[in-house]
């Protein structure tokens, strides 16, 4: 009987590579998959793998005064305007007026879109600092 998930324990101490089950590649939902976003969580050591239907991707990290509806509306418009597929978001506030918001997304022709994306990000009210990193297939950590 087919389950909802599959599990495996991997010896990552001696073998630094992990294989995926063949069913992952045979899954009809993923037939148009171009790549996968791999996200490493530095604090917890967790790794997340997210299939991508687009060829490119990026990470945006914002340090803002607060995560508010105006920020989320700006980011939503940015995603829609440039056909960016949100894969993962996270955030936390470490002081009363200091919050970190990170978003990973996939997109085709990301290099062509980067100028407009950066411009939109730089005009976010209450922005202290920002990073925009294009992630390429086969790139290093």
Backbone bond lengths (Angstrom), bond angles and torsions (degrees), N, CA, C in turn:
res aa  C-N    CA-C-N  psi(-1)  N-CA   C-N-CA  omega(-1)  CA-C   N-CA-C  phi
1 X - - - 1.445 - - 1.525 109.49 -
2 X 1.315 116.87 131.97 1.457 121.52 -179.79 1.524 110.30 -73.18
3 X 1.319 116.29 139.57 1.454 121.26 178.71 1.522 111.16 -99.76
4 X 1.289 115.44 -173.93 1.452 120.96 176.21 1.523 111.36 -86.55
5 X 1.318 115.70 -29.06 1.460 120.94 -176.26 1.520 109.91 -137.78
6 X 1.328 114.71 171.74 1.460 121.74 171.70 1.518 106.73 -129.60
7 X 1.294 117.05 148.39 1.453 121.02 178.73 1.515 111.15 -129.33
8 X 1.312 115.18 155.18 1.466 121.47 179.95 1.522 106.96 -158.64
9 X 1.303 116.69 142.86 1.459 120.66 171.95 1.524 106.76 -103.63
10 X 1.310 115.63 125.13 1.469 121.26 -177.06 1.528 109.92 -110.33
11 X 1.304 116.35 139.36 1.464 122.25 176.78 1.533 107.99 -86.14
12 X 1.321 116.39 80.27 1.463 120.91 -176.08 1.527 113.19 -77.90
13 X 1.320 117.19 -10.49 1.471 119.73 177.05 1.524 111.15 -72.08
14 X 1.331 117.10 -41.76 1.463 119.53 -177.39 1.521 112.69 -100.43
15 X 1.314 117.28 -28.24 1.462 120.92 178.49 1.528 107.74 -120.49
16 X 1.311 117.09 110.79 1.458 121.91 -171.29 1.530 113.86 -84.63
17 X 1.318 117.58 9.01 1.459 121.50 178.33 1.517 109.24 -118.39
18 X 1.319 115.80 146.90 1.453 122.02 178.96 1.521 108.03 -122.99
19 X 1.315 117.04 133.88 1.457 120.57 177.33 1.522 109.49 -94.82
20 X 1.311 115.38 151.21 1.459 121.78 177.06 1.522 108.58 -101.22
21 X 1.325 117.62 151.19 1.467 119.30 -179.94 1.535 110.86 -67.38
22 X 1.309 116.52 148.58 1.462 121.36 179.36 1.532 111.39 -57.34
23 X 1.328 116.76 -31.54 1.463 120.42 178.89 1.531 112.12 -59.40
24 X 1.326 116.64 -28.97 1.469 120.50 176.03 1.527 109.95 -59.23
25 X 1.311 115.92 -46.42 1.467 120.91 -177.54 1.527 112.21 -76.74
26 X 1.325 116.70 -25.02 1.466 121.63 180.00 1.525 112.84 -87.37
27 X 1.317 118.54 -8.82 1.457 122.98 -176.11 1.528 110.21 -63.91
28 X 1.338 118.70 119.48 1.468 121.12 -177.83 1.531 113.48 -61.37
29 X 1.320 117.91 -27.06 1.463 121.02 177.80 1.530 110.56 -64.04
30 X 1.330 116.43 -27.06 1.470 121.28 -176.70 1.525 113.12 -101.24
31 X 1.328 118.19 14.46 1.468 120.17 -176.16 1.525 112.81 -60.73
32 X 1.336 118.71 -26.52 1.470 121.46 179.32 1.531 112.70 -98.19
33 X 1.326 117.01 12.58 1.463 121.07 -178.97 1.525 110.73 -61.64
34 X 1.332 116.00 131.45 1.469 122.12 179.06 1.530 111.99 -100.89
35 X 1.338 115.62 -29.96 1.468 121.35 -177.36 1.525 107.55 -168.15
36 X 1.318 116.76 -170.40 1.466 121.19 175.10 1.521 108.65 -140.66
37 X 1.310 115.75 139.06 1.461 121.71 175.31 1.521 106.88 -86.57
38 X 1.319 116.66 129.19 1.457 121.74 177.15 1.524 106.67 -114.50
39 X 1.315 115.80 121.42 1.463 121.67 -177.10 1.519 108.36 -116.34
40 X 1.325 116.23 127.43 1.458 122.99 178.89 1.527 108.64 -106.82
41 X 1.311 117.07 124.81 1.455 122.73 179.60 1.525 108.18 -92.69
42 X 1.318 116.57 108.39 1.456 121.08 -172.83 1.522 113.18 -62.32
43 X 1.308 118.16 -38.28 1.472 120.29 -176.69 1.517 112.84 -71.89
44 X 1.339 117.13 -42.94 1.469 119.89 -174.80 1.526 112.93 -96.51
45 X 1.340 117.61 -18.86 1.455 121.21 -176.76 1.516 113.18 82.30
46 X 1.329 117.57 1.74 1.461 120.94 179.48 1.526 111.10 -71.82
47 X 1.327 115.16 156.10 1.459 122.34 176.20 1.523 107.37 -128.90
48 X 1.313 116.61 136.52 1.463 121.24 177.68 1.526 108.00 -122.94
49 X 1.327 116.79 136.98 1.461 123.11 178.82 1.528 107.49 -117.92
50 X 1.338 116.80 124.70 1.456 121.75 -176.22 1.529 108.92 -126.70
51 X 1.337 118.26 118.06 1.468 120.46 178.09 1.532 111.31 -60.50
52 X 1.334 115.73 144.15 1.469 122.10 -179.74 1.526 109.59 -122.25
53 X 1.320 115.89 137.29 1.453 121.41 177.40 1.531 110.70 -99.24
54 X 1.309 116.28 2.08 1.468 122.35 178.09 1.524 108.05 -118.51
55 X 1.327 117.03 162.99 1.472 121.09 -172.40 1.525 114.41 -84.21
56 X 1.323 118.23 -26.44 1.453 120.38 -175.45 1.502 112.20 -121.95
57 X 1.320 115.12 169.62 1.451 119.47 179.36 1.510 111.57 -159.04
58 X 1.320 114.70 170.96 1.459 119.71 -178.67 1.520 109.90 -156.90
59 X 1.333 113.22 167.25 1.467 122.35 174.63 1.515 107.65 -125.96
60 X 1.316 116.00 132.49 1.457 121.94 173.46 1.515 107.21 -116.34
61 X 1.324 115.36 129.95 1.464 121.17 176.73 1.516 107.12 -122.72
62 X 1.324 115.40 122.63 1.457 120.97 -179.60 1.516 109.67 -117.56
63 X 1.309 115.80 134.31 1.451 121.20 169.64 1.516 104.99 -108.33
64 X 1.320 115.79 113.44 1.462 121.33 -172.12 1.521 110.97 -127.26
65 X 1.328 113.26 164.43 1.459 119.94 177.04 1.520 110.57 -60.71
66 X 1.327 116.38 -45.91 1.457 120.95 174.73 1.526 109.68 -160.58
67 X 1.326 114.90 152.17 1.461 120.84 175.07 1.529 105.17 -85.56
68 X 1.328 115.10 110.07 1.458 120.04 -175.13 1.527 110.39 -131.10
69 X 1.327 117.47 172.53 1.466 120.03 -178.97 1.535 113.69 -57.68
70 X 1.333 118.17 -34.61 1.473 120.57 179.66 1.527 110.72 -64.47
71 X 1.331 117.19 -41.40 1.466 121.14 177.47 1.527 109.94 -63.05
72 X 1.318 116.40 -46.55 1.461 120.03 -178.13 1.530 111.04 -65.05
73 X 1.315 117.55 -36.38 1.463 121.17 178.27 1.532 110.07 -66.64
74 X 1.329 117.55 -41.84 1.469 121.68 177.65 1.519 110.24 -61.09
75 X 1.332 116.36 -45.57 1.463 120.09 -178.99 1.525 110.84 -66.92
76 X 1.323 118.30 -39.85 1.462 121.55 178.56 1.522 110.76 -62.37
77 X 1.318 117.08 -42.71 1.471 120.95 177.31 1.527 110.52 -63.75
78 X 1.327 116.88 -40.50 1.465 121.37 178.34 1.529 110.00 -60.31
79 X 1.321 117.43 -46.57 1.462 121.58 -179.26 1.523 111.01 -61.85
80 X 1.322 116.63 -45.37 1.470 120.71 -178.81 1.527 111.49 -67.44
81 X 1.320 116.96 -45.41 1.466 122.06 -176.04 1.525 112.38 -61.79
82 X 1.322 117.62 -34.55 1.464 121.23 -175.03 1.534 113.18 -110.60
83 X 1.324 117.05 13.59 1.460 122.79 178.33 1.538 111.08 52.99
84 X 1.332 114.61 53.19 1.454 121.83 178.76 1.524 108.05 -100.02
85 X 1.312 116.80 126.76 1.459 122.11 -178.97 1.520 108.40 -95.73
86 X 1.329 116.44 111.88 1.459 121.10 -179.69 1.526 109.12 -68.88
87 X 1.331 115.72 127.50 1.458 121.68 179.49 1.522 112.22 -103.84
88 X 1.341 115.90 -35.92 1.455 119.72 -176.21 1.522 109.23 -163.15
89 X 1.324 116.44 139.52 1.460 121.47 173.51 1.517 108.97 -132.96
90 X 1.309 115.45 152.05 1.456 121.56 175.20 1.519 108.06 -153.36
91 X 1.295 116.51 162.40 1.447 120.02 177.82 1.508 111.54 -175.30
92 X 1.308 115.01 160.59 1.457 121.43 175.51 1.516 108.73 -161.19
93 X 1.305 115.51 156.42 1.465 121.67 177.07 1.523 107.23 -108.40
94 X 1.321 116.34 122.57 1.458 119.74 -176.69 1.520 112.25 -102.46
95 X 1.315 117.78 -8.99 1.453 124.27 171.66 1.516 106.41 -143.66
96 X 1.308 117.12 171.50 1.461 119.80 -178.11 1.534 111.37 -61.01
97 X 1.313 118.26 -36.71 1.460 121.61 -177.34 1.530 112.84 -118.66
98 X 1.321 117.96 28.87 1.463 121.78 179.77 1.524 109.64 -140.94
99 X 1.325 116.64 116.62 1.456 121.50 179.92 1.528 109.97 -130.93
100 X 1.312 115.25 149.62 1.463 122.55 174.91 1.524 107.44 -110.87
101 X 1.309 116.06 132.54 1.468 122.33 175.79 1.523 106.20 -129.49
102 X 1.329 116.64 124.14 1.461 121.81 177.52 1.512 109.42 -121.81
103 X 1.315 115.57 141.92 1.457 120.95 176.64 1.525 109.01 -140.31
104 X 1.320 115.79 135.48 1.456 123.04 173.73 1.518 106.95 -108.89
105 X 1.309 117.04 137.16 1.453 119.70 179.09 1.516 110.35 -145.30
106 X 1.323 115.16 160.78 1.459 120.72 175.61 1.522 107.97 -112.55
107 X 1.336 115.47 153.19 1.462 121.09 -178.67 1.518 109.11 -163.37
108 X 1.300 115.08 149.04 1.458 120.11 169.13 1.525 107.13 -86.57
109 X 1.319 117.37 150.57 1.471 123.06 177.12 1.531 112.66 54.97
110 X 1.315 117.06 43.29 1.462 121.94 -176.75 1.530 112.15 -62.07
111 X 1.325 117.39 -36.40 1.476 120.17 179.44 1.528 111.17 -60.15
112 X 1.326 117.20 -39.24 1.464 121.43 -179.87 1.524 112.06 -69.95
113 X 1.310 117.99 -25.07 1.456 122.95 -175.78 1.529 113.11 -93.47
114 X 1.335 117.49 -12.19 1.466 119.92 -169.23 1.530 113.60 -61.90
115 X 1.321 118.77 -36.16 1.465 120.68 -179.83 1.510 112.15 -62.56
116 X 1.307 117.33 -45.84 1.465 121.55 -179.62 1.535 111.03 -70.00
117 X 1.326 116.35 -35.76 1.464 120.02 177.56 1.526 109.81 -64.17
118 X 1.325 116.64 -48.25 1.474 120.86 179.47 1.522 111.16 -60.50
119 X 1.327 116.80 -41.91 1.460 121.20 -179.78 1.527 111.21 -61.13
120 X 1.307 116.70 -43.75 1.466 120.60 178.68 1.519 110.18 -63.87
121 X 1.316 117.12 -44.06 1.467 121.70 -178.83 1.522 110.77 -62.41
122 X 1.317 117.12 -43.85 1.465 120.95 -176.93 1.525 112.96 -65.84
123 X 1.317 117.79 -19.00 1.471 121.61 -179.46 1.526 113.67 -98.13
124 X 1.321 117.57 13.49 1.463 121.20 178.40 1.529 108.54 -74.32
125 X 1.343 117.30 125.31 1.474 119.55 178.02 1.524 110.98 -62.34
126 X 1.331 116.48 140.24 1.462 121.74 177.94 1.519 113.89 77.62
127 X 1.345 117.22 15.23 1.465 121.20 -179.58 1.524 109.99 -80.21
128 X 1.339 116.53 125.38 1.460 122.03 175.05 1.525 110.59 -92.52
129 X 1.331 115.45 -43.61 1.452 120.29 -173.95 1.523 108.20 -156.19
130 X 1.343 116.58 152.68 1.462 118.91 177.20 1.523 109.90 -147.43
131 X 1.328 114.68 153.99 1.463 122.77 172.99 1.513 107.56 -131.80
132 X 1.308 116.13 140.05 1.461 121.85 174.44 1.518 105.85 -132.19
133 X 1.324 115.91 113.35 1.460 120.95 -175.43 1.522 109.89 -122.71
134 X 1.334 115.30 118.85 1.457 119.93 174.55 1.524 107.60 -80.18
135 X 1.318 116.04 131.16 1.461 122.20 -179.50 1.520 108.33 -106.61
136 X 1.312 116.50 124.35 1.460 121.86 -178.06 1.512 111.35 -105.44
137 X 1.317 115.89 149.11 1.465 121.44 177.17 1.531 108.73 -57.76
138 X 1.326 115.57 129.90 1.449 120.49 178.17 1.519 114.26 80.70
139 X 1.338 117.46 3.36 1.458 120.25 -179.81 1.522 111.66 -69.63
140 X 1.312 115.74 162.71 1.462 121.70 179.52 1.519 110.52 -86.38
141 X 1.326 115.56 163.61 1.467 121.18 178.80 1.484 108.56 -66.25
